[in-house]
Amino acid sequence: MSTAAVLFGTESGNCEMVAEDLVEVLAEMGIAGEVVAMDEVDVENLSDNALIILVSSTYGEGDLPNTAVPFFESLQEKRPDLSHNRFAAFGLGDSTYDTYNQGIDILIKMIVDLGARQVGLTGRHDADSGLDAPTVAIEWARENLAGLTF
Ligand SMILES: Cc1cc2nc3c(=O)[nH]c(=O)nc-3n(C[C@H](O)[C@H](O)[C@H](O)COP(=O)(O)O)c2cc1C
């Protein structure tokens, strides 16, 4: 059993890079974690992870990226009990779109509906800012995930 699962949904790879760096920051905090692509998650085992970290971009008109869709549909269908799980969330988007960063909000709504409790604030990277997404995510993790105990 992994303490933290860092789940990413992506189309062009940015969220995967962020997820990989987040696992390293978690390790610095003494939290064991693993990176898993959302389209490879078995939602029936999701509750084995004390902490679930969602990392997702936004596409279309505020929609999930392709690789997050099977994960979302599987949660919708199987409705695992996540009432003993905590989660954190980091979204990647671009504020030039009206639907800025709505993908992560779709996932948050679903996982909250399944009982999971959010720790920290939702992190958001804006591609229009010119800032490096992994750098912003690492800073967010240090501010929002430090001090968690399991
Ligand atoms: C075709 C296309 C559509 C996009 N639509 C949105 C959108 O609706 N809202 C948003 O906030 N960002 C949108 N983005 C920006 C991406 O979410 C952003 O570039 C993100 O960093 C991509 O991460 P990924 O490589 O992990 O998929 C869009 C990007 C592209 C190329």
The ligand as a MOL file (V3000), in Angstrom:
LIG
                    3D

  0  0  0     0  0            999 V3000
M  V30 BEGIN CTAB
M  V30 COUNTS 31 33 0 0 0
M  V30 BEGIN ATOM
M  V30 1 C -6.6810 22.5620 -27.6130 0
M  V30 2 C -6.4740 23.0550 -26.2150 0
M  V30 3 C -7.5750 23.3600 -25.4320 0
M  V30 4 C -7.4080 23.8480 -24.1370 0
M  V30 5 N -8.5190 24.1880 -23.3930 0
M  V30 6 C -8.3430 24.7350 -22.1820 0
M  V30 7 C -9.4790 25.1610 -21.4130 0
M  V30 8 O -10.6230 25.0400 -21.8250 0
M  V30 9 N -9.2450 25.6950 -20.1760 0
M  V30 10 C -7.9910 25.8330 -19.6570 0
M  V30 11 O -7.8530 26.3330 -18.5440 0
M  V30 12 N -6.8990 25.4470 -20.3710 0
M  V30 13 C -7.0500 24.8950 -21.6000 0
M  V30 14 N -5.9490 24.4950 -22.3030 0
M  V30 15 C -4.6070 24.6420 -21.7110 0
M  V30 16 C -4.0650 23.3230 -21.1240 0
M  V30 17 O -4.8860 22.8200 -20.0910 0
M  V30 18 C -2.6530 23.6090 -20.5650 0
M  V30 19 O -1.8110 23.9030 -21.6530 0
M  V30 20 C -2.0560 22.4950 -19.7700 0
M  V30 21 O -0.7830 22.8820 -19.2730 0
M  V30 22 C -1.8980 21.2130 -20.5570 0
M  V30 23 O -1.4460 20.2040 -19.6840 0
M  V30 24 P -1.2180 18.7010 -20.2010 0
M  V30 25 O -0.0060 18.7330 -21.0990 0
M  V30 26 O -0.9210 17.9090 -18.9690 0
M  V30 27 O -2.4430 18.2360 -20.8690 0
M  V30 28 C -6.0990 24.0080 -23.5970 0
M  V30 29 C -4.9910 23.6670 -24.3850 0
M  V30 30 C -5.1630 23.2150 -25.6750 0
M  V30 31 C -3.9350 22.8790 -26.5050 0
M  V30 END ATOM
M  V30 BEGIN BOND
M  V30 1 1 1 2
M  V30 2 1 2 3
M  V30 3 2 2 30
M  V30 4 2 3 4
M  V30 5 1 4 5
M  V30 6 1 4 28
M  V30 7 2 5 6
M  V30 8 1 6 7
M  V30 9 1 6 13
M  V30 10 2 7 8
M  V30 11 1 7 9
M  V30 12 1 9 10
M  V30 13 2 10 11
M  V30 14 1 10 12
M  V30 15 2 12 13
M  V30 16 1 13 14
M  V30 17 1 14 15
M  V30 18 1 14 28
M  V30 19 1 15 16
M  V30 20 1 16 17
M  V30 21 1 16 18
M  V30 22 1 18 19
M  V30 23 1 18 20
M  V30 24 1 20 21
M  V30 25 1 20 22
M  V30 26 1 22 23
M  V30 27 1 23 24
M  V30 28 2 24 25
M  V30 29 1 24 26
M  V30 30 1 24 27
M  V30 31 2 28 29
M  V30 32 1 29 30
M  V30 33 1 30 31
M  V30 END BOND
M  V30 END CTAB
M  END
